[in-house]
Amino acid sequence: MLNPFLAQQGGAIETPQIDYAAILPILIVLGAACVGVLLEAFLPKHQRWPVQVGLTLLTIVAAGVALGAYVGDAPEQGITTLSGTVAVDAPALFLWGTLLALALGAVLLIADRSVEPGGAFVAQAGISPGTVQDRAQVSSTGMQTEVFPLTLFALGGMMTFTAANDLLTMFIALEVLSLPLYLMCGLARRRRLISQEAAVKYFLLGAFASAFFLYGIAMLYGYAGSVRLADIAAATAGTDRSDTLLFAGFGLLMVGLLFKGSVGPFHTWTPDVYQGAPTPITAFMAACTKVAAFGALLRVLFVAFESTSWEWRGVLWAVAIISMAVGAILGLTQTDVKRMIAYSSIAHAGFLLVGTMAITDEGLSGTLFYLLAYGFTTLAAFGVISLVRDASGEATHLSAWAGLSKRSPLLAAVFTFLLLALAGIPLTSGFVGKFVVFSAALSDGMAPLVVIALVFSAVAAFFYLRVVVLMYFSEPAPEGPTVSVPGAFTTAAITLGVVVTLLLGVLPAFALDWAGAGGFALSS
Amino acid sequence: MIASSWLLVAFPALGALILLVGGRRTDAWGHLLGCATVIASFGYAVAMFVSSSLAEATDVALYSWIPVDALQVEFGLRIDPLSMTFVLLITGVGALIHVYSIGYMADDAGRRRFFGYLNLFVASMLVLVLGNSFVTLYLGWEGVGLASYLLIGWYTGRPSAATAAKKAFLMNRVGDVGLALAIFLMFSEIGSTSYAAVFAGIGDLSPAVITAIALLLLLGACGKSGQFPLQAWLPDAMEGPTPVSALIHAATMVTAGVYLVARAAPIYNLTETGRLLVTIVGAFTLLLGAIIGCAYDDIKKVLAYSTVSQIGYMMLAVGLGPFGYALGIMHLLTHGFFKAGLFLGAGSVMHGMNDEVDMRKFGGLYKRMPITFATFGLGYLALIGFPFLSGFYSKDAIIEAAFGSEGWQGWVFGGAAMLGAGITGFYMTRLVLMTFFGKERWRELKSADGREFHPHESPPVMTVPMIVLAVGSVGAGFFFALGDRLVEFLAPSVGALSEAEHTALPHALIPWLTVGLSLFGALVAWLIFGRRDVPVERPQNVSPVTRAARNDLYGNALNEALVATPGLWTTRFAVYLDNKGVDGAVNGLAAALGGSSGRLRRLQTGFVRSYALSMLGGSFLIVAALLMVRFS
């Protein structure tokens, strides 16, 4: 596969120009991940946790600082670097910022050990569930600190994914972000079996989806003779090529991306994995993976397939409707909070797709804003879920949440606010996000789809409000769960999520300005 | 002095605030504070009246009230002869009635709250007459409506009081909607609601719009002033304490409709149709009120229908346009004196008669209540237009002006007004005879709560205001009419009074004919009720006219048939539709969604193989659909 690619370069391989300042955030994250692996190997056991937590938080902050420094004098049109394989433009920078901020919150949740002694993670993942050793390690305070470098690897993959300007880079980034996630899903300290089952399911289905993605790349290469997005866009302008290859390739490529974004009908892994994974990991996946997947989807659709949008738009309409319907309708009968949020994320993926399909500046900025808003809300929601516990760990069954407001009014109020944001009630970021996305779709001639989306928003609002009713108007269960007093890390993460949700709902203008700062870099 | 005129409103508003927010702590001195604020306002008003020149209107801007884009409403006051006249009436009569209430409400546990409501009323009424825009007027309009509602329903123990309050509230809303629509129309057509801008711009509008505004304002006026077809609430409003009936439902609030038409004179001057309709409403209502007033035995209801009838005269007058604005206001003022006095007298009678209102149980009270009798008698003579008392001047002027209308209108309106004067003579004489003369029927009877009647004169705190009002009843008309004093005073506000060139009846004949008719009515009443004993039981075998009058000339039945019943059926239909149609659809949809959710859930089996299959299926469909779209 690489040979013709190399041949295209004309024999002599030139050293590509690298704009280090532009990709410095990615380099910091991936570099720190490697350092983390080394630390894991050489540090004595008791020092690993503090060092890893410090390193990870420092890395994210440093990457953020590097990003901030670059944004100050970044060219407005964006640049491409590394022979045009990576594009650093306004959407990429916005998505990087979003990813880093969300990852900061997720790492805070991952690092918290106050709620459960030793944290939510198992000490040794290799021990089989149910054995004597396994039961012994439940009470130990050890923790698999590899989770921190794994998080950084996944984060680096996500950042590369959103900036990848050719399909091969995108595929590699996809794998870099996916593989650590598969591992992290299986690390839950409690309910080990379901956690490991989730990891295996995610891995198998992820591999399946990657195959589709790769096959799609192959077909598109066959069509355009290049894997660069800009070249594919240029090729679609010509007329003498096989449109069968183009659309079959496009379809398969979409399957891979839609799978990562948990858009129906490729959502089937979502509920099982969200439920089984350790809650901090679920928070990380739900927030960051969604951002990365839709960031890449936006880039592919805007840069490579803009001119064919009339051919594929009808199909994506159907996909968006299926996703919204599946998420909203199946969410109605869920009895587990984490599964419910999983179905909510499927419905939200449908809403996001509505905005993504509007190939306009409003569609781009609206979708970016929606990603930012949704990420923080869902992060904080999982943070809250990690606090409601009974003897066997987190009490995620909805019946345990009955009458929660009487025992823990503040927590119930915070969760209510987050649910209202997910439902899209005004004065929360969810409302503004839906508003900008739907209005972008409306002005791009998708009125029927917007109507359908609004109907499903209303349906979805039912199951969010059901939880609110349950928390406020039901009698508490006699031996219901207790609400743990969150440690500083979890408190910080939840506060971050709630404040951003409120701020984006009340003063959305500044974030909308950032999201609308510019389009994708088109030159290769 | 004029610049601080907001103090006029501020005194009673502050009083209401202190009394209603302060609660029981203010019980001991609440009634005194309530009186003091109104007296302070009255004092300020008199000082303003004496010291300032009112030859032209002065707008006092206070602050920007509603600054919303194109809608800019300044909260401001307009000081001119018309508003000052009303301010003096409201605070003057109001102060007297406040003082009277100290005695009348002495035994009521909620007296302090009562004074709070009265202060609220006075403040609202002052906003109504002082505001310099229609929106400010509307604020006061709703404020007096609220106070009226609270005070009609004062006796919370009586279901009839609650019903009456609700009825007043609902019927007033009908009128308020008219007023609100008129204001909307002004805003949309002229772009402002201030008097200055509206009156300056009204001439540029099409006649149809002007008439529409005038008719909507008339609807508002009818609601507040108890004019046909919205008159039915006013008699029921007598469920409130008698001072309330005197102040709100006789002297001031119910005349707000007349004020509205007079204030909107620049609008009505431009629409003959609007004026004609005002006149028709007034003429019809004055006869309607007078006829019904003949049939009631409840002393306050007779006075209430008398009020309806007298406001009919005022509406008739202002409907005559430049011929009548000032005359309507003059009658309003004299009526304010004598009707308030009559109500206070009735209250005094009730006070001495265990709160009994049925005149058939009275009789011969003049011996027991000499002061009440004297003041009531003077009010009575003023009302029937006895020569040289105040009603004579004001009512006669209206009747003359009505005869001055052209063509058939002169005969019809003049005739109606004169006939009304005759009927007024009849029913008021009947009231006085049944109450103060004849056999002392109360001796053999007991009141509803089982006590015997011991009629007695009221304390000075009640009789002094009655005496003051009686002096007003006697002298006000002469005072206002002398040298056309009031007419000239009001000219800057409502324009100079035009005199009709010729009247349908000879000019000199009209006053004497009117007086003659009144005295004839009084004579007939004496023949029926004075010479013979009045039966204690209400006669059942009566003429159809009497029966109709006893049923309010079927006004309530009319409301019932035209509004209430269709409304009830519409409501029932809507509820039925909501239950069966809307709720059915919603519940059905919810059930359908829940059901499909339950079925779809089974697809989520937990097996990776079936998940992979669904992905594969989805991929096939996407690729197939893309290719079909492309190659179809």
Boltz contact constraints between the chains, C-beta under 6 A:
constraints:
  - contact:
      token1: [A, 201]
      token2: [B, 608]
      max_distance: 6.0
  - contact:
      token1: [A, 204]
      token2: [B, 608]
      max_distance: 6.0
  - contact:
      token1: [A, 205]
      token2: [B, 611]
      max_distance: 6.0
  - contact:
      token1: [A, 208]
      token2: [B, 612]
      max_distance: 6.0
  - contact:
      token1: [A, 212]
      token2: [B, 619]
      max_distance: 6.0
  - contact:
      token1: [A, 243]
      token2: [B, 630]
      max_distance: 6.0
  - contact:
      token1: [A, 247]
      token2: [B, 626]
      max_distance: 6.0
  - contact:
      token1: [A, 247]
      token2: [B, 627]
      max_distance: 6.0
  - contact:
      token1: [A, 247]
      token2: [B, 630]
      max_distance: 6.0
  - contact:
      token1: [A, 248]
      token2: [B, 623]
      max_distance: 6.0
  - contact:
      token1: [A, 251]
      token2: [B, 622]
      max_distance: 6.0
  - contact:
      token1: [A, 251]
      token2: [B, 623]
      max_distance: 6.0
  - contact:
      token1: [A, 251]
      token2: [B, 626]
      max_distance: 6.0
  - contact:
      token1: [A, 255]
      token2: [B, 619]
      max_distance: 6.0
  - contact:
      token1: [A, 265]
      token2: [B, 614]
      max_distance: 6.0
  - contact:
      token1: [A, 265]
      token2: [B, 618]
      max_distance: 6.0
  - contact:
      token1: [A, 266]
      token2: [B, 615]
      max_distance: 6.0
  - contact:
      token1: [A, 266]
      token2: [B, 618]
      max_distance: 6.0
  - contact:
      token1: [A, 268]
      token2: [B, 611]
      max_distance: 6.0
  - contact:
      token1: [A, 268]
      token2: [B, 614]
      max_distance: 6.0
  - contact:
      token1: [A, 311]
      token2: [B, 629]
      max_distance: 6.0
  - contact:
      token1: [A, 311]
      token2: [B, 630]
      max_distance: 6.0
  - contact:
      token1: [A, 314]
      token2: [B, 629]
      max_distance: 6.0
  - contact:
      token1: [A, 315]
      token2: [B, 622]
      max_distance: 6.0
  - contact:
      token1: [A, 315]
      token2: [B, 625]
      max_distance: 6.0
  - contact:
      token1: [A, 315]
      token2: [B, 626]
      max_distance: 6.0
  - contact:
      token1: [A, 329]
      token2: [B, 593]
      max_distance: 6.0
  - contact:
      token1: [A, 329]
      token2: [B, 596]
      max_distance: 6.0
  - contact:
      token1: [A, 329]
      token2: [B, 597]
      max_distance: 6.0
  - contact:
      token1: [A, 330]
      token2: [B, 597]
      max_distance: 6.0
  - contact:
      token1: [A, 330]
      token2: [B, 600]
      max_distance: 6.0
  - contact:
      token1: [A, 332]
      token2: [B, 594]
      max_distance: 6.0
  - contact:
      token1: [A, 332]
      token2: [B, 597]
      max_distance: 6.0
  - contact:
      token1: [A, 333]
      token2: [B, 597]
      max_distance: 6.0
  - contact:
      token1: [A, 333]
      token2: [B, 598]
      max_distance: 6.0
  - contact:
      token1: [A, 333]
      token2: [B, 601]
      max_distance: 6.0
